[in-house]
């Protein structure tokens, strides 16, 4: 009695080739005849190859969508960071985005972005500290005006509050190197009868006597010349200059990622 000859196992690349031939128009019968296989075996292997391909395509689709979402998350993160940089503020992210920032660092280990971000945070803390010092010096406006050359006693708390806002504005302008208010040009007293309504630029100081207004104008003029020489104003100006340079560098690097929409490298949050 003759022993049955066992056909060799059909390998994956073989059944893929059979599927290709079948889809190109060759019948299962012809494939079976040419390959010396039973037609049922050929059909079973062609069906299996179709299933394998469908599964692979499904996995690729899932992976493609996951990668798309991952890169979109990265681009959203970059846009969020750019918002803080454009606002010239410290970068404050939610916990999930903080993790993504760590992932971006893994994607781009040699990028200067993270060195720039560290320096950016240092600058923001430096600005905040100097502004706290300036706020401390501006607490006693009455004393400052006296140092400016005139002991003006008939101002209200509201008047002093407005002056504090004005001086904060002036210091910001001097530090940034932009146009500040000019007391000779922008200090305006509108006569309302017994009192004058005083405005300094867009700031309303309030209703005071005309004599007090004149003395206040003179005191502000002298005080502003002194304030421009404050060490804090000089330090703040230096930080603003560095901030502008750093802001441009950061935005340039982040813009590349935003426009690419694909981040090279890998991180622990990548879907592959």
C-alpha positions in Angstrom: 0.0 0.0 0.0 1.4 3.3 -1.1 2.0 5.9 1.6 0.3 9.3 1.1 2.8 12.0 0.2 2.4 14.8 2.6 2.5 18.2 0.9 4.9 20.7 2.3 3.5 23.5 4.6 2.4 26.5 2.6 4.5 29.5 3.7 3.1 33.0 4.1 4.9 34.4 1.2 3.6 31.6 -1.0 0.0 32.1 -0.1 0.5 35.9 -0.6 1.8 35.1 -4.1 -1.2 32.9 -4.8 -3.5 35.7 -3.7 -1.8 38.1 -6.0 -2.1 35.7 -8.9 -5.8 35.0 -8.1 -6.6 38.8 -7.9 -4.7 39.2 -11.2 -7.2 36.9 -12.9 -5.7 33.4 -12.6 -8.2 30.8 -11.4 -7.8 28.7 -8.3 -7.9 25.6 -10.5 -5.0 26.8 -12.6 -3.0 27.8 -9.6 -3.6 24.4 -8.0 -2.7 22.5 -11.1 0.5 24.5 -11.7 1.6 24.2 -8.0 0.5 20.6 -7.7 -1.8 21.3 -4.8 -5.3 20.3 -4.1 -7.7 23.1 -5.1 -9.2 23.1 -1.6 -5.8 23.8 -0.2 -5.2 26.6 -2.6 -8.6 28.2 -1.8 -8.0 27.8 2.0 -4.5 29.4 1.7 -5.8 32.3 -0.5 -8.6 33.0 2.0 -6.0 33.0 4.8 -3.8 35.4 2.9 -6.8 37.7 2.4 -7.5 37.6 6.2 -3.9 38.3 7.0 -3.8 41.2 4.7 -7.0 42.6 6.1 -5.7 42.3 9.6 -2.5 44.0 8.7 -4.3 46.8 6.9 -6.5 47.3 10.0 -3.5 47.4 12.3 -1.8 49.9 10.0 -4.9 52.1 10.0 -5.1 52.0 13.8 -1.4 52.8 14.0 -1.7 55.6 11.4 -4.6 57.2 13.3 -2.7 56.8 16.6 0.4 58.5 15.1 -1.7 61.2 13.7 -3.3 61.9 17.1 0.1 61.7 18.8 1.6 64.3 16.4 -1.5 66.5 16.7 -1.0 66.4 20.5 2.6 67.5 20.0 1.6 70.4 17.7 -1.2 71.4 20.1 1.4 71.5 22.9 3.8 73.6 20.8 1.0 76.1 20.0 0.1 76.3 23.7 3.8 77.0 24.6 3.9 79.7 21.8 0.9 81.4 23.4 2.8 81.8 26.7 5.9 83.0 24.8 3.9 85.5 22.8 2.3 86.8 26.0 5.8 87.1 27.5 4.7 85.0 30.4 5.9 82.0 32.3 5.0 78.7 30.6 2.3 77.1 32.9 1.0 73.8 31.5 -1.5 71.2 32.7 0.0 68.0 34.1 -0.9 66.0 30.9 0.8 68.6 28.7 3.8 68.7 31.1 4.2 65.0 30.3 3.9 65.7 26.6 6.6 68.3 26.9 8.9 65.6 28.4 7.9 63.4 25.4 8.9 66.2 23.0 12.2 66.4 24.8 12.7 62.7 24.1 11.8 63.2 20.4 14.3 66.1 20.1 17.1 65.5 22.6 19.5 67.8 20.8 17.0 70.7 20.3 17.9 74.1 21.9 14.3 74.6 22.7 14.6 73.2 26.2 17.6 75.2 27.1 15.8 78.3 25.8 12.7 77.3 27.9 14.7 76.9 31.0 16.2 80.4 30.5 12.8 81.8 29.7 11.4 80.6 33.1 14.5 82.1 34.8 13.8 85.4 33.1 10.1 85.4 34.1 11.0 84.7 37.7 13.6 87.5 37.6 11.1 90.0 36.2 8.5 89.0 38.9 11.1 89.5 41.6 12.1 93.0 40.3 8.5 94.0 39.9 7.9 93.0 43.5 10.7 95.2 44.6 9.3 98.1 42.5 5.9 97.6 44.0 7.4 97.8 47.4 9.1 101.1 46.5 5.8 102.5 45.2 3.8 101.6 48.3 4.4 105.1 49.8 3.6 107.4 47.0 3.3 110.3 49.4 6.9 109.8 50.6 8.1 109.5 47.0 6.5 112.7 46.0 8.1 114.4 48.9 11.5 113.0 47.8 10.5 114.4 44.3 10.5 117.9 45.8 7.1 118.6 47.2 5.2 117.5 50.3 1.7 117.3 48.9 -0.6 116.6 51.8 -4.1 117.0 50.4 -4.3 114.0 48.1 -6.8 111.1 48.7 -6.1 107.4 48.7 -7.7 107.2 45.3 -5.3 109.9 44.0 -2.3 107.9 45.3 -3.7 104.7 43.8 -3.9 106.3 40.4 -0.4 107.7 40.7 0.8 104.2 41.6 -0.7 102.8 38.4 0.9 105.7 36.4 4.4 105.0 37.8 4.0 101.3 37.2 3.1 102.1 33.6 6.1 104.5 33.2 8.5 102.0 34.6 7.2 99.4 32.2 7.7 101.8 29.3 11.2 102.9 30.3 12.3 99.3 30.8 10.9 98.1 27.4 12.3 101.2 25.6 8.9 102.3 24.4 7.2 105.7 24.4 6.2 106.7 28.0 4.0 109.5 29.2 5.5 113.0 29.2 4.4 115.2 32.0 4.8 118.4 30.0 2.6 117.0 27.2 0.3 114.5 28.9 -0.5 116.0 32.3 -3.8 117.8 31.8 -5.9 119.8 34.3 -9.5 120.4 33.3 -11.0 123.4 35.2 -14.4 122.5 36.7 -14.8 125.5 38.9 -13.3 125.3 42.4 -11.4 122.1 41.5 -9.6 120.7 38.4 -10.0 117.2 37.0 -6.5 115.9 36.5 -5.5 113.3 33.9 -2.1 112.0 33.0 -2.4 110.4 29.7 -5.2 107.8 29.9 -5.0 107.8 33.7 -7.5 109.9 35.7 -5.9 111.1 38.9 -9.0 112.8 40.2 -10.4 116.1 41.4 -8.0 118.3 43.3 -7.4 122.0 43.7 -5.5 123.8 41.0 -2.6 124.7 43.3 -2.3 121.0 44.3 -2.4 120.1 40.6 0.5 122.4 39.7 2.6 121.2 42.6 1.8 117.6 41.7 2.9 118.1 38.1 6.2 119.6 39.3 6.7 116.8 41.8 5.9 114.1 39.2 8.4 115.6 36.8 11.2 115.5 39.4 10.3 112.1 40.7 10.2 110.5 37.2 13.8 111.7 36.5 14.9 110.0 39.8 12.9 106.8 39.1 14.5 106.3 35.7 17.8 106.0 37.5 16.5 103.3 39.9 18.7 100.1 39.8 15.5 98.0 39.4 14.5 99.9 36.3 17.9 99.3 34.8 17.8 95.5 35.7 14.3 95.2 34.3 15.4 96.8 31.1 18.2 94.3 30.7 15.8 91.4 31.3 13.4 92.7 28.7 16.2 93.0 26.1 17.2 89.4 26.7 13.6 88.3 26.8 13.0 89.7 23.3 16.1 87.9 21.8 15.1 84.7 23.6 11.5 85.0 22.5 12.5 85.2 18.8 14.8 82.2 19.1 12.1 80.1 20.8 9.3 81.1 18.4 11.6 80.2 15.4 12.3 76.7 16.8 8.7 76.1 17.8 7.4 77.3 14.4 9.4 74.6 12.6 7.7 71.9 14.6 4.3 73.5 14.1 4.7 73.7 10.3 6.2 70.2 10.0 3.4 68.7 11.9 5.5 65.6 12.3 8.1 65.3 15.1 11.2 63.1 14.3 12.4 60.6 16.8 10.4 58.7 19.4 9.2 59.1 23.0 7.6 56.9 25.6 4.2 58.1 24.5 4.6 57.1 20.9 2.1 54.4 19.7 5.0 52.4 18.3 
